[in-house]
Amino acid sequence: MNVRFFYRVLVWGLLIGSQSGQGAGIAKYAGEFMATGVGARALGMGGAAVAGQGDVTYGYWNPAGLSSVLYPEIAAMHSRRFGGVINYDYLGVTLPFLRNKTLGLSLIRLGIDDIYYTELVRPGEPLSIDNRPYINRTVSDAEYAFYLSYASPISEKLSWGGNVKFIRKGVGDHSAWGIGFDVGVLWNPAGRLLAGVNLQDATTTVLAWNTGTTELISPTLKWGAGLPVQVPLFGSEVWLAADIDTRFEGRKIASQAHVAPVSFDFHLGAELLIKNVVALRLGNDVGHLTAGAGIRLPRLDVDYAFLSHDHLDSTHRISVRLRLEEERFGRR
């Protein structure tokens, strides 16, 4: 697999989108389930992870970050959001190969069970005390995104990466399929400072429903920076990060800031890593407080993240990351 492969797939996706997207409009929030994020480490830092020390989760945050992965990695995360109403799961695998190339696979699933479908006791008559709705049946909502990632350095300080992602959404008897593309870069402009950009749904992702309806997911530009700072106390290091999500679908009150159809949401985070073993994290995820902690073992990381909410129950996330740190599995 190389750059030519991704170029061919990108052209193929553009051709599909130009045909199936005719007459369709941008659908706000159609791809919102893919905006939650993955990995308790990044989520404990407010989701500020576009520019960071790459690991397997960068197949989601910024595929260019996979170029710095030295050994195969496997990661998984589970969370029950808003008091268990929503189940959100992630599984990722990354495989370095040759001297400087990396492949990655990621799967995200969001599910909501027992959604009520109601009917009136006497259909056709107006709603009243004697004609109250009742639960006729329950259905489930399940949304999947499968990412195929590729990354490679361009120079010593600049890397690029791309995703081909396949999307399936289903509610009750209705379902939709789609294909999208992400393109990211990671740059080290000076010292240990990192800057990153990830253009998600770069070609505008088409969702085709079995009802004949077509929706379009507009591009999202995620950009940010990260900087590690050495702290002499206890042999510690502080990682500081800030990201901005820029969207072009006309969000106004649902965003933190907007200018005409362009909206902006902000992510801020910090991590204190003590003796490269214990991590404490704090962040702000689009105005909501986040916090977390983690422990780094020789081949295993275990992380926890907390997300507050003003009106709904808080969310708890737990993730694990396994690294196959053996010479026979490393880059050659």
QUINOR-V114854 format. One line per field, one symbol per residue. psi: psi as a letter, one per 30 degrees, with the letter a starting at -180 (. if undefined). burial: I if it has 16 or more other C-alpha atoms within 10 Angstrom, else O. A space follows every 10 residues. Layout:
# QUINOR-V114854
psi: ???
burial: ???
This chain:
# QUINOR-V114854
psi: kaeeeeeeee eeeeeeefef fkfllkjkge gefgfelljf eeffgggjge jajkaefffe ejffffffkf lkkklkkkkj khggekkklk kkkkjklafg lklkkkkkkk kklhkkklll eikfllklef illljelkll kkkkkkkjkk kkkeafgkll llkkkkkkkk jbfkllklkl kkkllkkiek bgkkklkjjk hegjkkjjlf ffkklkjlkk jkkalkkkkk jekghlkkkk kklkjklhgg kdfglflljb fklkkkkklk kjjjhgekkk lkljjhfkkl llllkjlegk kklkkkklke flllkkkklk kkkiikeffl k.
burial: OOOOOIOOOI OOIIOOIOOO IOOOOIOOOO IOIIOOIIII IIIIIIIIII IIIIIIIIII IIIIIIIIII IIIIIIIIII IIOOOIIIII IIIIIIIOOI IIIIIIIIII IIOOOOOOOI OOOOOOOOOO OOIOOOOOOO IIIIIIIIII IIIOOOOIII IIIIIIIIII OOOOIIIIII IIIIIIIIOO OOIIIIIIII IIIIIIIIIO OOOIIIIIII IIIIIIIIOO OOOOOIIIII IIIIIIIIII IOOOIOOIOO OOIIIIIIII IIIIOOOIII IIIIIIIOII IIIIIIOOOI IIIIIIIIOO OOOIIIIIII IIIIOOOOOI IO
